[in-house]
Amino acid sequence: MFEIRIHGRGGQGVVSAAEMLSVAAFFEDRHAQAFPSFGSERMGAPVMAFCRIADRTIRLREPVVSPDALIIQDPTLLHQVPLFSGLGKEGFILVNSKRSFAELGLAEFVADFRPDHCLTVPASELALEYAGRPLPNAALLGGFCAATGLLKLESVLRAIEEKFPGPVGERNAKAAQAAYDFVRVQKEVPLVSAN
């Protein structure tokens, strides 16, 4: 089973991102579940959503405490919320940012992780360019596909277009494709040490 925790703020599509990942897994005849964790938070408040993907029935129902991957939609949360709790050194970290991990103040933290598992993606910028709004969720799903190889990009694009039918879905799918391409190139370039 592969467990994903998505962090962001209310209004950024955190819950929709988890749902679209689970739908993409269903398209590949896999088992999945997605659910949020929030109370009475308002727009802009920190929000988490969870997704599990497996090849057999998932019986767990509790929040993801030991994720295999983190998707961080809002980099302002990096030093405010314990985002990295439970993440093992083989885990994946995908951050919505144009900045490097060193520029984000995380170079020392990610030094023990595999370099190809720690990636930043300018998802808000890609979403603005392709979809007309800086909502990073769909773009980050494309980046997630390229980073992990867990799901096929075609499945994620189909889930995006099903969630947002018509031109909105098409534009968000283009943002996801652009993020996928961005991460594939980034994974080929080794991270430069901050020393």
C-alpha positions, 0 to 999 in steps of 0.5 A: 500500500502507498500512502499519500498526505497532501498539505495545503490551505483551504481553497487550494483544492487539497481535498479534490487532489486526493479524490482525483488521485484515488479516481486515477487509481480506480482507472487502473483497477486498483483500490484507493481511498481519499478523505480530508482532515479538517474541522471548521477551518475557513478559506486559507486555513491549513488543510490535510487530505489523505490518499491510499492506493493498493492492489488489494482491499484497503481496510484502514480508515485512520489518517495517514501518519506514516506517508510514503509521499507528501504533496505540499501545495502551499510552501508557507506551511513549511515552517508552520505545521509539522508537515514531515511527521512520519515520513521515512527517508525513502519517502517522496516530497513534492513542494509547490515552489519555484525555489530550491530546497536550499532556498526554502531553508530545507537543504539540511533536512532533505540531505538524508533523502534520495535526491530524486525523491525531493522535488520542487515544482512551480505548480501555481505558475503552471496552473496560472499559465495553462488553466488561468488560475494559480490553483496548484492541485492538478499540476502537482498531480502530474508532478506526482506521477513523474516523481513516483511512477505510481500511477500513469499520467493518462489515468491522472489526466482522465481523473482531472477531466472527469472532475472538471468537465469541459474546458476547465478540465482540459486546461488543468490537464495541460497544467498537469502535463506541464508539471509532469514534463518539468519533474521528468527533466528535474529528476534527470538533473542531480541536486547541487549541494548547498555547501 
